[in-house]
């Protein structure tokens, strides 16, 4: 299971949904009374290089 973040362009609400990777994206907003179609939000990943290595030399 993967946790996806969705944002509705109609109401601006963000919410998370746990889905299988094979499941289709959600088509209905979870906000009561909103009829918008949410879209998946791509969040930046956390990537940290530690220790000695190529990044220290600028390569």
Backbone torsions as a table, in degrees:
resi	resn	phi	psi	omega
1	UNK	NA	140.3	-179.6
2	UNK	-118.6	143.1	175.4
3	UNK	-97.1	116.5	178.5
4	UNK	-103.6	146.3	174.2
5	UNK	-103.4	130.1	178.9
6	UNK	-116.7	150.4	174.5
7	UNK	-134.5	134.2	179.9
8	UNK	-94.2	122.3	179.5
9	UNK	-71.1	-19.5	-179.1
10	UNK	-76.6	-51.7	-176.9
11	UNK	-104.0	-12.5	178.2
12	UNK	80.2	4.7	-178.3
13	UNK	-77.1	139.9	174.6
14	UNK	-110.4	141.6	176.9
15	UNK	-151.1	162.0	-179.6
16	UNK	-107.5	148.5	176.6
17	UNK	-139.3	131.7	176.0
18	UNK	-91.9	118.7	-177.6
19	UNK	-138.7	160.5	170.6
20	UNK	-75.8	153.3	179.0
21	UNK	-64.5	-25.8	-178.8
22	UNK	-82.2	-12.2	-180.0
23	UNK	-75.2	147.1	176.6
24	UNK	-72.0	160.3	178.5
25	UNK	-65.3	154.4	178.9
26	UNK	-66.9	147.1	-179.4
27	UNK	-117.4	-7.9	179.9
28	UNK	-122.4	135.5	177.8
29	UNK	-70.4	146.3	-179.9
30	UNK	-86.8	-8.2	179.5
31	UNK	-74.1	132.1	-178.5
32	UNK	-63.4	128.7	178.3
33	UNK	86.8	-6.5	179.7
34	UNK	-94.6	136.1	179.9
35	UNK	-113.1	18.7	-179.3
36	UNK	-74.5	162.5	177.2
37	UNK	-104.9	111.0	-178.3
38	UNK	-70.4	159.1	176.4
39	UNK	-128.7	153.1	179.5
40	UNK	-72.1	139.9	178.5
41	UNK	-102.6	132.3	176.7
42	UNK	-94.4	116.8	-178.3
43	UNK	-97.1	147.8	177.3
44	UNK	-67.2	143.0	179.9
45	UNK	-87.8	158.0	177.8
46	UNK	-94.3	114.1	-177.3
47	UNK	-134.0	112.2	-176.9
48	UNK	-125.2	128.2	175.4
49	UNK	-97.5	128.2	-178.7
50	UNK	-125.4	154.9	176.6
51	UNK	88.6	-169.1	179.6
52	UNK	-82.9	142.9	179.4
53	UNK	172.7	-169.5	-174.5
54	UNK	-63.3	-31.1	-177.8
55	UNK	-66.4	-27.2	-179.4
56	UNK	-67.5	-33.7	-177.7
57	UNK	-89.6	-5.5	179.2
58	UNK	87.6	13.8	178.9
59	UNK	-96.2	NA	NA
